[in-house]
Amino acid sequence: MRAITEDFLRLELRNSQPEVYYIPTGKILTPAAREYLQQRKIRIAKEGECPRRDPEEAAAAAAAPASQTPPPVMAAPKPKYVDYQNGSFYLEKPEHMTQLFDNQLVAKNHPRILFRGKLDSLQALVVLDQALIAEGGGSQQLLADLDDILKSLRNLMRCDVLDEELHSETIIGLTHAELREHSHNPMKFYSIRQMILPSYTMGRDYALLNQLRAAVRETEVAAANAFYDGFRFSRGDIIEELNRLSSALHIMMCKYLAGDYKGAGK
């Protein structure tokens, strides 16, 4: 059920004064919209119904010549935007709202928009760190792995904005199962013990990787808030991908300490 708001009516009827406003099938008037029509003395009827008349109007209609033609019924304009949460219509996009997808609008502080902001900031951080690593003569393999991280983040954004299912086979050359296994047992794969606390003595590029790992974690929390409706998580694919990206950054930190990124920056 879609609601017709007072704002929508003000725009629709700004240059007209119809005798009757016909509510389209499947739509309802908000209380404020109904009051607005009543104040303008516009009768209300459902589409396809004959509007009620008071006794004076009925008598006047009966006395009118039979040949008198009834006034044409105005067709409601097609709304350009729809409120994603309550179904309200908008002919123009309010400044405090933004598109979630298609013509669906939400407030700019909606959890989905906050998540996208985190995702956008994270992509910017990856690009900045790549620039710093490249400027310092860092490892080309490290830059390539960061390119793969960036590709995954951009794919996440695309799937969220287009409301598409996420398909991801590998990150930095590892499947989701392999990422989990390598991250949980770095001693086996990289001869590095697990959960080493970062220090500035480990180098600039290591610190940058750790910063990205923490930023991915923050983005994962934002995703959990965005896709939880009080009963379930609607986009488990996106949340899982962020979890695996966090594992990938941890693995990259282990590879850095193990010397797998030859020519790593200072």
C-alpha positions, 0 to 999 in steps of 0.5 A, spaced: 500 500 500 502 506 497 501 513 501 499 519 498 502 525 502 500 532 503 506 534 499 505 530 493 498 533 493 500 540 494 505 539 487 499 535 484 494 540 485 498 547 485 495 549 479 488 546 479 481 546 483 478 539 482 471 538 485 473 531 486 480 527 488 480 520 486 484 516 490 488 511 485 487 503 486 492 501 491 493 507 494 491 511 501 491 518 503 495 520 509 491 523 515 495 530 513 493 529 505 486 528 507 485 534 511 489 538 506 483 536 501 478 537 506 480 544 507 480 546 500 473 543 499 475 538 495 471 531 495 474 525 496 473 518 492 476 512 490 477 510 483 471 508 480 466 510 485 461 515 485 463 521 490 458 522 495 454 529 495 451 533 501 444 535 500 445 541 497 449 539 491 445 533 490 439 538 489 443 542 484 445 537 480 438 534 479 436 541 477 441 542 472 440 541 465 440 534 463 445 535 457 450 538 462 457 534 461 461 533 468 467 536 469 473 531 466 477 527 472 484 529 473 489 524 472 494 523 477 501 525 475 506 519 475 511 520 481 518 520 480 520 518 486 518 513 492 519 513 499 523 506 500 520 505 507 513 508 507 511 508 500 510 515 500 510 519 493 515 525 491 515 529 484 521 532 486 527 529 490 527 532 497 534 535 499 535 530 505 534 524 501 538 520 496 536 514 492 537 507 495 536 504 488 532 505 482 527 511 484 527 508 491 529 514 496 531 514 503 534 519 508 541 520 508 542 518 515 539 511 513 544 505 515 544 503 508 547 510 506 552 510 512 554 503 510 556 505 503 559 511 506 564 507 510 565 502 503 567 509 499 572 511 505 575 504 505 576 504 497 579 511 498 584 509 503 586 503 499 588 507 493 591 512 498 595 507 501 597 504 494 600 511 492 604 511 498 607 504 497 608 506 490 612 512 492 616 509 497 618 503 492 614 498 495 613 491 492 609 490 486 606 484 488 603 488 494 600 493 490 597 487 485 594 484 492 591 491 494 588 492 487 584 485 488 582 488 495 580 494 491 576 490 486 572 486 491 570 493 494 568 496 488 564 489 486 561 490 493 558 497 492 556 495 485 552 489 488 549 493 493 547 499 489 544 495 483 541 490 489 544 484 485 547 478 488 554 478 490 558 472 486 566 472 488 570 466 487 577 468 490 580 474 493 588 475 493 588 468 489 585 464 495 578 461 495 573 463 501 575 457 505 582 458 503 582 465 506 579 462 513 584 456 513 590 461 512 588 466 516 587 462 522 593 458 522 599 463 519 604 459 522 602 453 518 603 457 511 607 463 513 611 461 519 608 467 522 605 466 529 598 468 530 595 475 532 602 479 533 601 486 535 603 491 530 608 496 532 611 502 528 618 497 528 615 493 523 615 498 517 610 503 514 607 498 509 605 493 515 602 499 518 598 501 512 595 494 511 593 494 519 590 500 518 586 497 512 584 491 516 581 495 521 577 499 516 574 493 513 572 491 520 569 497 521 565 497 514 563 490 516 560 492 522 556 498 518 554 492 513 551 488 519 547 494 522 545 496 515 542 489 513 539 487 519 531 488 520 530 486 527 529 478 525 535 476 520 540 479 516 538 480 508 545 480 505 549 475 508 553 475 502 556 482 503 557 481 510 561 474 508 565 478 503 567 483 508 569 478 513 573 474 508 576 481 506 579 482 513 582 475 513 585 477 506 588 483 509 591 479 515 594 474 511 597 480 507 600 482 513 603 475 515 606 475 508 609 481 509 612 479 515 614 473 512 618 476 506 613 474 501 613 481 498 620 483 496 622 490 495 617 492 501 617 499 503 620 502 509 
